[in-house]
Amino acid sequence: MTREFSAIIEKDEDGWFIATVPELEGCHTQAKSMDKLLVRVREAIELCLEVCKRYSIE
């Protein structure tokens, strides 16, 4: 089953891109480039889902 999540992406004053996934509490990451951020946000989502599954968190 494929799930889709939205990410809020912002750029801070130091030039870092920051992504937050509102549907997954505590799911966020950052990177210097948008390409790297997209890879990292996918990894962050996978990790958050793994933790939710392991600890039966919905």
Phi and psi restraints in degrees (value plus and minus 20) as a CYANA .aco file:
   2 THR   PHI    -117.3   -77.3
   2 THR   PSI     111.2   151.2
   3 ARG   PHI    -134.2   -94.2
   3 ARG   PSI     127.8   167.8
   4 GLU   PHI    -136.1   -96.1
   4 GLU   PSI     120.9   160.9
   5 PHE   PHI    -150.5  -110.5
   5 PHE   PSI     127.2   167.2
   6 SER   PHI    -115.3   -75.3
   6 SER   PSI     125.1   165.1
   7 ALA   PHI    -143.0  -103.0
   7 ALA   PSI     118.0   158.0
   8 ILE   PHI    -113.8   -73.8
   8 ILE   PSI     103.1   143.1
   9 ILE   PHI    -135.7   -95.7
   9 ILE   PSI     109.6   149.6
  10 GLU   PHI    -150.7  -110.7
  10 GLU   PSI     141.1   181.1
  11 LYS   PHI    -138.8   -98.8
  11 LYS   PSI     106.2   146.2
  12 ASP   PHI    -106.0   -66.0
  12 ASP   PSI     158.8   198.8
  13 GLU   PHI     -87.8   -47.8
  13 GLU   PSI     -36.9     3.1
  14 ASP   PHI    -115.0   -75.0
  14 ASP   PSI     -18.1    21.9
  15 GLY   PHI      72.4   112.4
  15 GLY   PSI     -16.1    23.9
  16 TRP   PHI    -101.0   -61.0
  16 TRP   PSI     120.7   160.7
  17 PHE   PHI    -111.1   -71.1
  17 PHE   PSI     114.2   154.2
  18 ILE   PHI    -144.7  -104.7
  18 ILE   PSI     109.0   149.0
  19 ALA   PHI    -137.7   -97.7
  19 ALA   PSI     115.4   155.4
  20 THR   PHI    -146.8  -106.8
  20 THR   PSI     117.4   157.4
  21 VAL   PHI    -129.0   -89.0
  21 VAL   PSI      79.6   119.6
  22 PRO   PHI     -79.2   -39.2
  22 PRO   PSI     -51.8   -11.8
  23 GLU   PHI     -90.7   -50.7
  23 GLU   PSI     -36.5     3.5
  24 LEU   PHI    -140.9  -100.9
  24 LEU   PSI      83.8   123.8
  25 GLU   PHI     -75.5   -35.5
  25 GLU   PSI     109.4   149.4
  26 GLY   PHI      60.5   100.5
  26 GLY   PSI     -13.8    26.2
  27 CYS   PHI    -112.6   -72.6
  27 CYS   PSI      85.5   125.5
  28 HIS   PHI    -176.0  -136.0
  28 HIS   PSI     141.3   181.3
  29 THR   PHI    -179.4  -139.4
  29 THR   PSI     154.7   194.7
  30 GLN   PHI    -168.6  -128.6
  30 GLN   PSI     138.8   178.8
  31 ALA   PHI    -182.1  -142.1
  31 ALA   PSI     141.7   181.7
  32 LYS   PHI     -99.2   -59.2
  32 LYS   PSI     -45.6    -5.6
  33 SER   PHI    -143.0  -103.0
  33 SER   PSI     134.2   174.2
  34 MET   PHI     -85.0   -45.0
  34 MET   PSI     -58.7   -18.7
  35 ASP   PHI     -78.9   -38.9
  35 ASP   PSI     -67.4   -27.4
  36 LYS   PHI     -86.9   -46.9
  36 LYS   PSI     -57.2   -17.2
  37 LEU   PHI     -81.4   -41.4
  37 LEU   PSI     -63.4   -23.4
  38 LEU   PHI     -82.0   -42.0
  38 LEU   PSI     -58.3   -18.3
  39 VAL   PHI     -85.2   -45.2
  39 VAL   PSI     -66.2   -26.2
  40 ARG   PHI     -87.4   -47.4
  40 ARG   PSI     -56.6   -16.6
  41 VAL   PHI     -89.1   -49.1
  41 VAL   PSI     -55.5   -15.5
  42 ARG   PHI     -83.0   -43.0
  42 ARG   PSI     -63.4   -23.4
  43 GLU   PHI     -82.9   -42.9
  43 GLU   PSI     -61.5   -21.5
  44 ALA   PHI     -83.4   -43.4
  44 ALA   PSI     -61.6   -21.6
  45 ILE   PHI     -82.8   -42.8
  45 ILE   PSI     -66.0   -26.0
  46 GLU   PHI     -78.9   -38.9
  46 GLU   PSI     -63.2   -23.2
  47 LEU   PHI     -86.5   -46.5
  47 LEU   PSI     -62.4   -22.4
  48 CYS   PHI     -82.8   -42.8
  48 CYS   PSI     -62.6   -22.6
  49 LEU   PHI     -85.0   -45.0
  49 LEU   PSI     -57.6   -17.6
  50 GLU   PHI     -82.9   -42.9
  50 GLU   PSI     -63.4   -23.4
  51 VAL   PHI     -85.1   -45.1
  51 VAL   PSI     -64.0   -24.0
  52 CYS   PHI     -78.7   -38.7
  52 CYS   PSI     -63.3   -23.3
  53 LYS   PHI     -86.2   -46.2
  53 LYS   PSI     -64.9   -24.9
  54 ARG   PHI     -81.8   -41.8
  54 ARG   PSI     -58.7   -18.7
  55 TYR   PHI    -125.3   -85.3
  55 TYR   PSI      -5.0    35.0
  56 SER   PHI      32.1    72.1
  56 SER   PSI      26.0    66.0
  57 ILE   PHI    -119.5   -79.5
  57 ILE   PSI     113.1   153.1
